[in-house]
Amino acid sequence: MGCLHDPGDPFAQARERERNAPERAARRRESVWFLAAVLLHGLVYWLCLAPWMGEDEPWHFEYASHVADGHAPWGSGRVEFSNTALQTGPDAPYDERWDHPSSQLQVRRRFASLSDEAIAARQAQILESMERHSFYERVDWTGGFGGRRDFDQVQPVFTATIQDPGYYLLLGAWLALWPGEDIDGQLYWARALSLLLYVLTCWAGLEFARAAFTDRSLALAVAFVIAWLPMHARQAALVNNDVLVRTLSAFVWMVCARRLAGVAGSREFALAIVVALLALFVKKTAATGLGVLFLTLVLDTRRVRDARRMLLFAVGAVLVLAAVITYWHFQHSPVLPRSVAAFLLRVGRGVSSSAMHELATSWIGAFNWYSRPLSSLAYASIGGTMAALMLGGLVVLARGAAGVSRATLFLCALGVVVQFTLLVLRGVGHGRYLMPALLAISALLAAGAVAWVPERSRPRAALALACALVVYDAWFLCAGLIPSEYGVWGA
């Protein structure tokens, strides 16, 4: 007599689906309500953030706008092969920097088909919009005066065109859909893509949390931290390549958690590898993704028992990373030091007290291109709370807790270490450089707040964490962002 629960029996499978139908329906409703709340939350920031108040936003927008106009951003690794090569240095017939701003020359190196006149005209359009929206009064270190004619007069020798083209190809295609030529309208349309990417990140975060934590309260707490962390929610309104690299990294983290939970198959994992590789052509801070994928294979002892597979993956990852580094080198990437002395200098800057201070303040909250910080008391209290919760998450990892995947939590701890190491190697302490590890950081924070209490008390602990985040977020907006960007300018 056949077994009633024979997996090959279609009637048994139908009965199993019928039993699980209410649970799946409840899960879908929960997802819909969560994402609706996320969308509304992101819209608040989309409406509140003043034009051009995203860090380096004019330069990112400039880059994408040229792509939207149909210009290919491939440039040339060796500028002498370009028909618009830069004429600089002792061997050049003359130095073009006497005739053109450095920011415009760097744009021309990225876009060989652009004329000097078109580059200058686009910068003038953006600068006019910046002045209309009181950019110089809002950003204190600019000096407060207008009438600037090129980007070098805002921030000398700076451009976004040294960045990899991945984000700008996507944003350029998105901008090409905008029917008008008004710069302000294009800016808000560009920010709409960031809003969409923010929602997708929060969706990936919710699925990541469900895979990592079978306890429903804890999973929702993780998703809430991801969505309501103020400096992350603010990215719903920024034109910046950090926004896309965070979303792609979130997808990689989601698949890794699902793999460790026994949900994701080989095809899903292979897709995550492709996404991790694509993310490397968006920004270098995504390099953690390959490491996280490899660590997932190591930790997934149920399915990966063949050491040769892991060795092949490791060798392949190293070869791909070497190829990408070579590409970065020939694209004049600023992330690669050109000598041992430069590397040591960069690491020294990365671990300096000033870099750590900037990292903390730009993770917790800073406004107007980081020119207007919060109070010292705010940084001390919020930073201390986050540090305590992170420590609590590590305690949960060491001791274990019901409803917590220790393998995934261990992966999160390792991923945060790798991401922090990349930040130190870059030598710059920007909080947004930690965003590719947002899901891992949020998992440790939520575990430290919720997982240590008895299971029956976890809903109350999760609710308390959510309320604290709402208060933090509201205070961030009402006592930080809005008065800084719309209050007494220059005060």
PyMOL commands that set and color helices and strands:
alter all, ss='L'
color gray80, all
select helices_A, chain A and resi 10-48+57-68+79-81+96-98+102-110+116-132+135-138+140-142+151-153+166-175+183-212+216-228+230-237+241-260+266-279+284-299+307-330+340-350+353-364+376-399+406-426+431-451+455-486
alter helices_A, ss='H'
color red, helices_A
select strands_A, chain A and resi 366-367+372-373
alter strands_A, ss='S'
color yellow, strands_A
deselect
rebuild
show_as cartoon
